[in-house]
Amino acid sequence: MRRRLSQDEAERLQEQIDATEPGEFRLRDLYGDAWEGFPIGEKVDRGRAFLEAVRQDRFPEVEDLGKRSGGRV
């Protein structure tokens, strides 16, 4: 079963996106120190869920750069 972003998680990520300077970023930048506490499988799942949300235009100011390393605001 695919993981999807919860409304709360999407709102927290949106707050971080809004506070991010324009330019490339990595998802771990949005999660901050919490990112290091996630097991690798959860990081992958969160990354896929975020990418899916970006592609569904839930974060219209974020552009998928087609790289594994990040996106751009």
C-alpha positions in Angstrom: 0.0 0.0 0.0 1.4 3.4 -1.0 1.9 6.0 1.7 0.1 9.3 1.2 0.8 12.6 3.0 -1.7 13.3 5.7 -3.3 16.7 5.8 -1.2 17.6 8.9 2.0 16.5 7.3 1.2 18.4 4.1 0.5 21.5 6.1 3.8 21.2 8.1 5.7 20.7 4.8 3.9 23.7 3.3 5.0 25.9 6.2 8.6 24.8 5.6 8.3 25.4 1.8 7.0 28.9 2.5 10.0 29.5 4.7 12.5 28.2 2.2 14.4 30.5 0.0 13.8 30.1 -3.7 16.2 27.5 -5.3 16.9 23.8 -5.1 16.3 21.9 -1.9 16.1 18.4 -0.6 13.2 16.9 1.2 15.3 16.3 4.2 15.8 20.1 4.4 12.0 20.5 4.9 12.0 17.9 7.7 15.0 19.2 9.5 16.6 17.2 12.2 13.7 14.8 12.3 14.8 13.4 9.0 17.8 11.6 10.5 15.5 9.8 12.9 13.5 8.1 10.2 14.5 4.6 9.1 15.6 4.3 5.5 12.3 2.7 4.4 10.3 5.5 5.9 12.5 8.1 4.1 11.9 6.4 0.8 8.1 6.2 1.5 8.0 9.9 2.5 10.0 10.9 -0.5 7.6 9.0 -2.9 4.6 10.5 -1.1 6.0 14.0 -1.4 6.9 13.5 -5.1 3.4 12.2 -5.8 1.9 15.2 -4.0 4.1 17.6 -6.1 3.0 15.9 -9.3 -0.6 16.2 -8.2 0.0 20.0 -7.7 -0.6 20.0 -4.0 2.5 22.2 -3.7 2.2 24.3 -6.8 5.3 26.4 -6.1 7.5 23.2 -6.0 8.9 21.8 -9.2 10.2 18.3 -9.6 13.7 18.6 -11.2 13.7 14.9 -12.1 16.7 14.3 -9.9 16.9 12.1 -6.9 18.7 14.8 -5.0 15.9 17.4 -4.7 13.4 19.9 -6.0 13.1 23.6 -6.4 10.8 26.3 -4.9 
